[in-house]
């Protein structure tokens, strides 16, 4: 599960987005999906992915990148600060 932001959690199974859930339901969705994987198997859960979940996750990612920029961790600034300390 990836806490995707913007009030949503993205639930991944083997790299596939299978569900996007409201953040307040994140924990319950994670437990539910784990139980379903145990009962049905991983491949069945991937096949049963919510239609549109991957597209919704991608749209949220793109929206966050627009807000934060491609480098939300400020990698260049952090590396420069480390160089100054050494």
Secondary structure, DSSP 4 states (H G I P E B T S, - for coil): -EEEETTEEEEEETTEEEEEEEGGGHHHHHHHHHHHHHHH-HHHHHHTPPTTHHHHHHHHHHHHHHHH-S-TT-HHHHHHHHHHH-
